[in-house]
């Protein structure tokens, strides 16, 4: 192999090695855990004063992440996203798993077509208000 060819091979190897990203080495690895910026005292069906307790679980703790961007409730060791940002970007479980849906479901009319909308058997307004207050 001539000197020119050796230099070309070494140069190519360095160029390829220099283009790799740290992300390539950790693909598939779980993201680092988030640290809550605020945590509520325990809430429960027994102590809830804002109307009917809106969940099928008996208690929970509200948490805020990245200030008010992600709001969650943790019950039985499982953390559920209260807002869409928590479910989408924090990968928290959907609050629908513990908030009973209304029967029959709600609808809204858009351009003459009935479209189903997410509604709950018991309003989540009290939980939303508490989470917003905690996270602000």
N, C-alpha and C positions, 0 to 999 in steps of 0.2 A: 504494500500500500504506500503510495507516495505521500510526502509530507503535506501536500495540499489537501489530499483526501482525508488524512487524519485530522487536520485542523477543521475541515468541514464537518466531520462526524462529531468532534468535540463541541464545536460551536452549535450544532443542531441539538445535541443533548442538553447543553446549557440553556438554549432558547426554550426548549420544551419544558424543562424543569422550572425555568423562571416564570412560565405562564400558568403554573398550577396555582390553585387558590386554596387557602386554608379550609374553606367551606367544603371542598371536594373530599377532604379527609374525614369530615364529620357528618357527611350526608346520612340521613336516617337516624342520627343521634337526637334524643329528645332535647328540646330547648331548655335553657337554664330555668330553674324555678323562679317564679315571680314572688316578690315580697309585697304583702299588702301595705298600703299607705295609711289605712284606717281599718279598725275592727270594732264592731258593735258589741255591747254586752249580749249575752244569750237572749234570744227571743223564743217564745213558746206559745202554743195554743192556750195554755193556762193563764199566761200573763198578757196576751195580746189585747189591747184596748181600742184598736182602730177598726171596729166592726168584727166580722167573722174571720177566723184564721184562714188564710187562703190556700193552704197547702195540705197535702195528704200525709206529710211527715209531721211529728209532734213539736219539733223545735228546729232552731237554726241560728246561725251567726252571719251577719252581713259583713262583707269585706269590700274594700275599694283597692283597685290596682291602678298604677299610673295616674295618680290623683283621681279624677272622676271618670276616666275613660272606660274602665271595666268595673262593673258592679256584680257581686256574686252573693249567694247564700250557701252556706255549708251546713249539711245535715247528715248525720250518720257517717261522717268521713268522706262524703261525696260533695263536690263543689259544683253548683249550678250557676250558669250565667243568667243574670237578671236582664241585662241589656244585650243588644245584638253584638256590640263590640266585644263583650266578654265571650260570647259563644263563638264568634267568628275568628277573632285574633288571639284570644286566650285559650281557645280550645276547651272551654268549660262545658259541661253537659247542659242540655237544654232545660230550662225551667219548666217547660211543658211536662216533663216527667213527674213533677211533684205538684203541679197546679192543675186541678181538674178542669177539663174543657166544658164549656156550656153545651147543653143538649136541648134543643137542636143548635147546630152551629150558627154563627152570625153571617150575614151577607151584606154586601154593599153593591149598589148598582153603578156600573161604569159603562158609559156609552150604550145604555139599554140592555146590558148583560149583567146578570147576577153573578157576583164573584164571592166566594167564601172568604171570610176574614177570621183571624184568630180571636176568639173570645173565651173568657173564662167563666166558670160557674160562680165564682166569688171574685170580686174585683181585686186586682193587684195594686190599686192606687195607693193604699197605705204602705205597702212594701216599697213601691217606687219612691214615695215621699220620704220614707225613712232612709233609703239608700242615698237619695239625692242630698239630704241634709247631712248624713254622715260623710259623704264624699266631697262636699263643697268646702 
